[in-house]
Amino acid sequence: MWRFLGEFRQAKSREEIRSQTLEGWDVWSKPWCAHGDKDIVVPDLNDTSRRRYAQVRYAERDSSIFTFAVDYLEAGWRFYVPASQGEMGAFEAPEVQYEGFWRISSSEESDLPWPEPEDNWTGRAELLACLDRAETSAERVRYRGYSFCRLCDCANGSESLRLSGWEWPAGFRHYIAEHCVRPTFAFEQFILSQKSTQSRSGSLRKAKRPNPIVLK
């Protein structure tokens, strides 16, 4: 469980930065460190139909470790903190599910997987078609520099895609199309489900289209 703690806009001066606190927490007094937990999915406070991804971090506060999550906005930050069941404003924040992020080399000691081609996989064409549909609806997040394919070393994208609690690199399509790397079962089912979602959306749009006016 998590709850919204507060929001900061970009400060215009050092004095304004120093004055920014949330429930007694001096946000900028200690460095933020990456947390072992996965990032979480939080509501978009400006659009209830959308979700945003907040990074879980920790910092020192009052000689103890303080866990929080931060959502980076174009003009500032939104902060969230763990909450108890029944606490005012508490909500479920599922962890982001990741697909297609690989370790640097096959021999590296890492919890990340390594791409393994599956040459006898017969559902690749259908999955690629559904992936195209999903990626037209996904939010794109740009990163600095390019990723390189672990199997053929080609430059393979510089952004990630986010949709419905999932995140995957734009270059993941290359692994499927060129190397026949099959996704995990959970991600495969999620992408295949986009076929019916897109079909329903298309039907609704078609039904709402007004009849053309015919001039006689």
C-alpha positions as CSV (number, residue, x, y, z in Angstrom):
1,M,0.0,0.0,0.0
2,W,1.1,3.5,-0.8
3,R,-0.2,7.1,-0.4
4,F,0.4,10.4,-2.1
5,L,2.7,12.6,0.0
6,G,3.0,15.8,-2.0
7,E,4.2,17.5,-5.1
8,F,7.0,20.0,-5.9
9,R,7.3,22.2,-8.9
10,Q,10.7,23.3,-10.3
11,A,12.2,25.8,-7.9
12,K,13.5,29.1,-9.2
13,S,16.1,29.7,-6.5
14,R,18.2,28.0,-3.8
15,E,16.1,29.6,-1.1
16,E,13.0,28.1,-2.6
17,I,14.6,24.7,-2.8
18,R,15.7,24.8,0.9
19,S,12.1,25.7,1.9
20,Q,10.6,22.6,0.2
21,T,9.6,20.0,2.8
22,L,6.9,17.3,3.0
23,E,5.5,16.4,6.4
24,G,8.7,17.5,8.0
25,W,10.9,15.7,5.5
26,D,13.6,17.8,4.0
27,V,13.5,16.2,0.5
28,W,16.9,17.6,-0.7
29,S,19.0,17.3,2.4
30,K,20.3,13.7,1.7
31,P,21.1,11.9,-1.6
32,W,18.5,9.5,-3.0
33,C,19.6,6.0,-3.6
34,A,18.2,3.2,-5.8
35,H,16.0,0.7,-3.9
36,G,16.0,-3.0,-4.4
37,D,12.3,-3.0,-5.1
38,K,10.8,-2.6,-8.5
39,D,9.2,0.7,-9.5
40,I,5.5,1.0,-8.9
41,V,2.4,2.0,-10.9
42,V,0.5,5.0,-9.5
43,P,-2.6,6.9,-10.6
44,D,-2.2,9.9,-12.9
45,L,-3.5,12.7,-10.7
46,N,-4.3,14.8,-13.9
47,D,-6.1,12.0,-15.8
48,T,-7.8,9.1,-14.0
49,S,-7.8,7.0,-17.1
50,R,-4.0,6.8,-17.2
51,R,-1.3,5.4,-15.0
52,R,2.2,6.6,-14.3
53,Y,5.4,4.8,-13.2
54,A,7.1,6.0,-10.0
55,Q,10.7,5.0,-9.1
56,V,11.2,3.5,-5.6
57,R,14.1,5.2,-3.8
58,Y,15.4,5.6,-0.2
59,A,17.2,8.3,1.7
60,E,18.5,8.9,5.2
61,R,16.0,10.7,7.5
62,D,16.4,11.2,11.2
63,S,19.2,8.6,11.3
64,S,17.1,6.0,9.7
65,I,16.3,4.8,6.2
66,F,13.3,6.4,4.6
67,T,11.6,4.7,1.6
68,F,9.6,6.6,-0.9
69,A,8.7,6.7,-4.6
70,V,9.1,9.6,-7.0
71,D,7.2,10.3,-10.2
72,Y,9.3,12.6,-12.4
73,L,7.1,15.3,-14.1
74,E,8.1,17.7,-16.8
75,A,7.9,20.5,-14.3
76,G,8.6,18.8,-11.0
77,W,8.1,15.7,-8.9
78,R,5.4,13.8,-7.1
79,F,6.2,11.8,-4.0
80,Y,4.6,8.7,-2.5
81,V,5.3,6.8,0.7
82,P,4.3,3.4,2.0
83,A,1.0,3.3,3.8
84,S,-1.0,0.9,6.1
85,Q,-4.2,-0.8,5.1
86,G,-7.1,1.5,5.9
87,E,-4.9,4.6,6.2
88,M,-6.5,7.7,4.6
89,G,-5.5,8.0,1.0
90,A,-3.9,4.5,0.8
91,F,-4.1,2.6,-2.5
92,E,-2.6,-0.5,-4.1
93,A,0.4,0.3,-6.3
94,P,1.4,-2.8,-8.2
95,E,5.0,-3.2,-9.2
96,V,6.0,-2.5,-12.8
97,Q,6.5,-5.6,-14.9
98,Y,9.5,-5.6,-17.2
99,E,10.2,-7.5,-20.3
100,G,13.2,-7.6,-22.7
101,F,15.8,-6.1,-20.5
102,W,19.0,-8.3,-20.7
103,R,22.2,-8.6,-18.8
104,I,25.3,-7.2,-20.5
105,S,26.8,-10.6,-21.4
106,S,25.8,-14.2,-21.1
107,S,28.4,-14.8,-18.4
108,E,27.6,-11.8,-16.3
109,E,26.3,-12.6,-12.8
110,S,22.9,-10.8,-12.8
111,D,19.2,-11.5,-12.1
112,L,18.4,-10.3,-15.6
113,P,17.8,-12.9,-18.3
114,W,19.7,-13.6,-21.5
115,P,17.9,-13.7,-24.9
116,E,17.4,-17.3,-26.1
117,P,16.2,-17.9,-29.7
118,E,13.3,-20.4,-30.1
119,D,13.5,-21.5,-33.7
120,N,10.4,-23.7,-33.6
121,W,8.1,-21.0,-32.3
122,T,5.1,-20.6,-34.6
123,G,3.3,-17.7,-33.1
124,R,5.9,-15.0,-33.9
125,A,3.9,-13.3,-36.8
126,E,0.8,-13.0,-34.7
127,L,2.7,-11.6,-31.8
128,L,4.5,-9.1,-33.9
129,A,1.2,-7.8,-35.3
130,C,-0.2,-7.4,-31.8
131,L,3.0,-5.8,-30.6
132,D,2.7,-3.2,-33.4
133,R,-0.8,-2.3,-32.1
134,A,0.3,-2.1,-28.5
135,E,3.3,0.1,-29.3
136,T,1.0,2.6,-31.1
137,S,-0.8,3.1,-27.8
138,A,2.2,2.9,-25.4
139,E,3.9,5.9,-23.8
140,R,7.5,6.3,-25.1
141,V,10.3,7.2,-22.6
142,R,13.6,8.3,-24.2
143,Y,17.0,7.5,-22.7
144,R,20.5,8.7,-23.4
145,G,22.5,6.6,-25.8
146,Y,21.6,3.5,-27.7
147,S,21.2,-0.1,-26.6
148,F,23.0,-2.8,-28.6
149,C,21.6,-6.2,-29.5
150,R,23.1,-8.8,-27.3
151,L,23.1,-11.3,-30.2
152,C,24.2,-9.4,-33.3
153,D,25.6,-6.1,-31.7
154,C,23.5,-3.8,-33.9
155,A,22.3,-0.4,-32.4
156,N,18.8,-1.3,-31.1
157,G,16.9,1.7,-29.9
158,S,17.1,4.4,-27.2
159,E,13.7,4.4,-25.6
160,S,11.3,2.2,-23.6
161,L,7.6,1.7,-24.0
162,R,5.0,1.7,-21.2
163,L,1.5,0.3,-21.3
164,S,-0.8,-1.0,-18.6
165,G,1.8,-1.6,-16.0
166,W,4.4,-3.1,-18.4
167,E,7.6,-1.7,-19.7
168,W,9.8,-3.0,-22.5
169,P,12.6,-1.6,-24.7
170,A,11.7,-0.5,-28.2
171,G,14.5,-2.8,-29.4
172,F,12.7,-5.9,-28.0
173,R,10.8,-6.1,-31.3
174,H,14.2,-6.7,-33.0
175,Y,14.8,-9.8,-30.9
176,I,11.5,-11.3,-31.8
177,A,11.6,-10.4,-35.5
178,E,15.2,-11.1,-36.2
179,H,16.3,-13.7,-33.7
180,C,13.0,-15.5,-32.8
181,V,13.4,-14.7,-29.1
182,R,10.1,-15.6,-27.5
183,P,8.8,-13.4,-24.6
184,T,7.8,-14.8,-21.3
185,F,4.3,-16.3,-21.1
186,A,2.9,-13.4,-19.1
187,F,4.1,-10.7,-21.6
188,E,3.1,-12.8,-24.6
189,Q,-0.5,-13.1,-23.2
190,F,-0.6,-9.4,-22.4
191,I,0.5,-8.5,-26.0
192,L,-1.9,-10.9,-27.5
193,S,-4.7,-9.5,-25.4
194,Q,-4.1,-6.1,-27.1
195,K,-5.6,-7.6,-30.3
196,S,-9.1,-7.8,-28.8
197,T,-8.6,-4.5,-27.0
198,Q,-7.8,-2.7,-30.2
199,S,-10.6,-4.5,-32.0
200,R,-13.2,-3.3,-29.4
201,S,-11.8,0.2,-29.6
202,G,-12.0,0.2,-33.4
203,S,-15.6,-1.0,-33.2
204,L,-16.6,1.7,-30.8
205,R,-15.0,4.4,-32.9
206,K,-16.7,3.0,-36.0
207,A,-20.1,2.9,-34.2
208,K,-19.7,6.6,-33.1
209,R,-18.8,7.9,-36.6
210,P,-21.6,10.2,-37.8
211,N,-23.4,9.4,-41.0
212,P,-22.1,11.4,-44.0
213,I,-24.2,14.3,-45.2
214,V,-25.4,13.8,-48.8
215,L,-26.2,16.9,-50.7
216,K,-29.0,16.5,-53.2
